[in-house]
Amino acid sequence: MSAPAPAPAYKIGIVKQVLSGDTVVIRKQPQGGPPPEKVIALSGITAPKLARQRTANNKYYKRKIFINSDTETKDEPFAWEAREFLRKKLVGKEVIFTAEKPANSANREYGVVWAGKNPSKDENVTEALLAEGLVKVREGARNIPQLKKLVEIEETAKSQGKGIWSTDADKHVRDIKWSIENLKAFVNKYNGKPVKAIIEYVRDGSTVRLCLLPEYTPITLMLSGIRCPAVRQDGESEPYAEEARFFLESRLLQKDVEVVLESVNNNNIVGTILHPQGNIAEALLRQGFAKCVMKSGASTLKAAESAAKEAKLRIWINYVSNAPIIPAKDKEFTATVLEVVNGDALVVKTHSNVQKKIFLASVRPPREKSNADDDNKPIPRPKGFRPLYDIPWMYEAREFLRKKLVGKKVNVTVDYIQPAKDNFPEKTCCTVVSGGTNIAEALVTKGLATVKYRNDNDQRSSQYDKLLEAELKAVKAAVGIHNKKEVPTHRVQDTSGDPTKAKKFFPFLKRAQKTEATVEFVASGSRMRLYIPKESVLVTFLLAGINCPRGARPAIGGGPKQNAEPFGEEALQFTKEKCLQHDVLVSIEEIDKAGNFIGWLWVDNENLSVSLVEHGLASAHHTAETSEFARAIKTAEENAIKKRIGVWKDYVEEEKEVEKERNATVQDRTLKYDRVVITEVTPEGHFYAQNVDLGVKLESLMETIHTEFRNSHPLPGSYAPRKGAICAARFTADDQWYRAKIEKITDNRQVQVVYIDYGNRETLDITRLAALPVGTEHDSPFATEYVLCCVKFPSDPDDRAEAVTSFYNDVVGKRLLLNVEIRGSPAAVTLVDPNTNIDLGKNLIKDGLVLVEQVRDSRLATLMAEYRAAQEHAKSSRLNLWRHGDITEDDAVEFGVRR
């Protein structure tokens, strides 16, 4: 009698993977790392073989089994069903099993597996497979007495026509698509929708091989947004690579999942695995098994990585943050944008008047196309290369930021500080928000900047996800730098330092009167560089009518550095804050020998020359005396002197001008009276006069015009008015036609004109204009504009109106004697009544209606003395302006332009 068979040695493990319908991989519980594992072939049975792809090295199971196949095979009938039967029943579950290793087997062991921990009660998976007709009893095992039960189960399944014993077994073969011709088209086909899949193999913690259902398409998938340490077959793997792979295997290997295919990278598909228990990529990051490589919408991934860094888990065990510590008070602040530097940097001023240069975090402005010769050496830039205009899209990016930000308040959040490197200074990189808009995001959306890709979580924008989304939209819309077909070009001419070129543009710019421009650079308080879009030209521009102190100048050509004049830096800063990178209006009047244009500049309707003088940062230049802004500049300077600000801070009042004039050498005043008739007095106190000697000629001209219009009536509305044109206008008071100059055309068909032979103005309907009769347009105007010499009308509107009315009543329609004292535009004159020999200007001063205006001209010393005496009489008599006392005690200096 033979001895009884020894009781089998039961073992417990967890099913890691099902290789086929008769082979499984069982592992132990992990203890400090990936656990050991066994490949168990079910004893006594054989399952249909799964399909194999034709490869030089077809590795079904990487670490234990290597199956090389030079031919492609298909599934045997029910091979997939058998594998799936075991996978769904066992994978991830704890089982009890027996294992025996034959002497001729290298890795594989044979045994029995029960779907549970009790072999007497739980299901024997071998018997279950046979009962479903998914496997066969091995031919050599049919006669073994211990396997008699397996044969009986097989016969029952065969009699029932189950599985491989069915009549339609040939229909249970998968049609596998081993290769994909166009990966991008394949990904786009699913349009971001979830696809059912089974994870078949884990290459490393962030790369898997899976089978897409129901078409059984095998693909390699890289997890979106993360990268795990690499597992190397022919060398040492990176630290924590095996642990990361086991982490993924233990949770997802051969599990039913859904995947979202997102993009293609190096012939691998990138996507996200969806599982009811959560995002495996986030779990890998949180456990310190992976790094975040940032894709759009990955804020949770960043948070998980940050948690692992703070806890110094696994790959972050030696992590030390490289981000400079930013004090809380400097982390967020509000500032005003002063300047845009290229397309990614701003100069801002904080509420404490501190200026800072900040950079938009994680964005890169348009870049110059790299040019290299045959030896791959960079080709030098051409002469006169200007990055702002010559790098495609740089000007558009700068203009977008300039128009949106300059002069506006913004909210700034400092994201990181980039240390100084390779002669580049330290950079403060920030998120800038204006009116609720993230400026960097808006810039990227328009295709005017790209996103800097960085793995380093410490050195990127706090809004990095949104920047990536914006860039994706810009790329899809093919806008800005992503539009390769429509690349903008800017052909800009530069007149700086080229007098010949500047003189070619001067006639056009002077004739244009007021021209739109952009201030590109400010060199000093009164010197700047302008870009004039209409002419596509850069010019150097000097403010007219003022003397402005110079700022400091760097050493040039080995010469010494020039220090700033007093208040030169303050003037420079004032002009920068007022107009740098602002849209302005300029009126160009002159050009100097160096090709610099001289004129007036307005920013937001404010004359910059007057503003500088008013703030004590400039003084009046003698050329201002003949300009239309003379009075405004004089008033501004007087106010600055009174307040003792700026250049007038230490100003000491000079001795009385009377004493100086008494000691000065007196030159003869020239008296050459013209007989005139005063025709008009303006609200400012200017007046128009006709020369009596030209009266006959004027009457003849008027008779010609009136006769012509009586005989030939013009068609109303047929004349097309143009600003500055000389035409005929029908005066409202007498309905007669007179010569007129068009000063302004309004939107409602109204025209403002000045009658050039009389000096009066009115606003007419366009139908009351006509072309002048031939031959009447060439005569010079018969009315000339003048001002009273040494006379200043009051600044108060009521007082000025009273003085003008009195002056009007004294002079209009009367024949007077006029003497030109100071030539200019308009000329300053004295008026004398020939009947009484009274100086009418002096008379106005004596009546206390106007003030004496200081004029530094020795020829007029006697006249000035007489006028001051008249003013003293009005002051002592408390007449009109002086009725409440000495007004100069409040108004300080009441004198004119100082040279």
Beta strands, then each sheet from edge to edge (+ up, - down):
strand 1: 11-20
strand 2: 23-27
strand 3: 37-42
strand 4: 45-46
strand 5: 94-97
strand 6: 108-111
strand 7: 113-114
strand 8: 136-137
strand 9: 195-204
strand 10: 207-212
strand 11: 217-223
strand 12: 226-227
strand 13: 256-265
strand 14: 268-274
strand 15: 291-292
strand 16: 332-341
strand 17: 345-350
strand 18: 355-360
strand 19: 363-364
strand 20: 409-418
strand 21: 427-434
strand 22: 437-438
strand 23: 450-451
strand 24: 493-494
strand 25: 514-524
strand 26: 527-532
strand 27: 537-543
strand 28: 546-547
strand 29: 583-591
strand 30: 597-603
strand 31: 606-607
strand 32: 619-620
strand 33: 674-681
strand 34: 687-691
strand 35: 726-730
strand 36: 737-745
strand 37: 750-754
strand 38: 761-765
strand 39: 769-770
strand 40: 783-788
strand 41: 791-792
strand 42: 815-822
strand 43: 827-833
strand 44: 838-839
strand 45: 851-852
sheet 1: 6+ 3+ 2- 1+ 5- 7+
sheet 2: 4+ 8-
sheet 3: 9+ 10- 11+ 14+ 13- 9+
sheet 4: 12+ 15-
sheet 5: 22+ 21- 18- 17+ 16- 20+
sheet 6: 19+ 23-
sheet 7: 24+ 27+ 26- 25+ 29- 30+ 31-
sheet 8: 28+ 32-
sheet 9: 44+ 43- 40- 34+ 33- 42+
sheet 10: 38+ 37- 36+ 35- 39+
sheet 11: 41+ 45-
end
